Amino acid sequence: MPDSDLLIVFILGGVFILLGGGVLLWGKSEEKDYYTAISTHSDVREYIEHTPERPEPKGLKTGGFIAIFLGLFLLILGGVFWLSQ
């Protein structure tokens, strides 16, 4: 595998790790904001009607973990190809 191809695999791995970390942080802040908003209201209207619309925090966190694992896999794969040259 040419060095330019290996560089692309390493860059993609790093991008996926960064995006996954960002999505994880976004999911944690959404979850915190959601539960803070629920606890400050006397009724649970926001919880029942799902207004305002927000991405589900658990889905964001799951997507972040998947992106991080994919990025790690790409980095390991690039390292294996680099060492086998």
C-alpha positions as CSV (number, residue, x, y, z in Angstrom):
1,M,0.0,0.0,0.0
2,P,1.5,3.4,-0.9
3,D,2.3,5.9,1.8
4,S,-0.4,8.3,0.6
5,D,-3.0,5.6,1.0
6,L,-1.8,4.9,4.6
7,L,-1.9,8.6,5.4
8,I,-5.5,8.7,4.2
9,V,-6.4,5.8,6.5
10,F,-4.7,7.5,9.5
11,I,-6.4,10.8,8.8
12,L,-9.8,9.2,8.5
13,G,-9.2,7.4,11.8
14,G,-8.3,10.6,13.5
15,V,-11.3,12.4,12.1
16,F,-13.7,9.7,13.3
17,I,-12.2,9.9,16.8
18,L,-12.6,13.6,16.9
19,L,-16.1,13.6,15.6
20,G,-17.0,10.8,18.0
21,G,-15.7,12.7,20.9
22,G,-17.6,15.8,19.9
23,V,-20.8,13.9,19.5
24,L,-20.3,12.2,22.9
25,L,-19.9,15.6,24.5
26,W,-22.9,16.9,22.7
27,G,-25.0,13.9,23.9
28,K,-23.9,14.4,27.5
29,S,-24.8,18.1,27.4
30,E,-28.2,17.4,25.8
31,E,-28.9,14.8,28.5
32,K,-27.9,17.2,31.3
33,D,-30.0,20.0,29.8
34,Y,-33.0,17.7,29.3
35,Y,-33.0,16.4,32.9
36,T,-32.3,19.9,34.3
37,A,-35.3,21.3,32.3
38,I,-37.6,18.5,33.6
39,S,-36.6,19.0,37.2
40,T,-37.2,22.7,37.2
41,H,-40.8,22.5,35.9
42,S,-43.7,21.8,38.1
43,D,-45.3,19.6,35.4
44,V,-43.8,17.2,33.0
45,R,-45.3,18.6,29.8
46,E,-41.9,18.9,28.1
47,Y,-41.3,15.2,28.9
48,I,-44.6,14.0,27.6
49,E,-44.9,16.2,24.5
50,H,-41.1,16.2,23.6
51,T,-41.1,20.0,23.0
52,P,-38.8,21.5,22.1
53,E,-37.6,18.8,19.7
54,R,-34.1,17.6,20.6
55,P,-31.9,14.8,19.3
56,E,-32.1,11.9,21.8
57,P,-29.1,12.0,24.1
58,K,-28.7,8.3,24.2
59,G,-28.6,8.1,20.4
60,L,-25.9,10.8,20.2
61,K,-23.8,9.0,22.8
62,T,-24.1,5.7,21.0
63,G,-23.2,7.2,17.7
64,G,-20.2,8.8,19.4
65,F,-19.0,5.5,20.7
66,I,-19.4,3.9,17.3
67,A,-17.4,6.7,15.6
68,I,-14.6,6.4,18.2
69,F,-14.4,2.6,17.8
70,L,-14.4,3.0,14.0
71,G,-11.6,5.6,14.2
72,L,-9.5,3.3,16.5
73,F,-10.1,0.4,14.1
74,L,-8.9,2.6,11.2
75,L,-5.8,3.7,13.1
76,I,-4.9,0.1,14.0
77,L,-5.5,-1.0,10.4
78,G,-3.3,1.7,9.1
79,G,-0.6,0.8,11.7
80,V,-0.8,-2.9,10.6
81,F,-0.4,-2.0,7.0
82,W,2.4,0.4,7.7
83,L,4.3,-2.2,9.8
84,S,3.9,-4.8,7.1
85,Q,5.6,-2.8,4.4
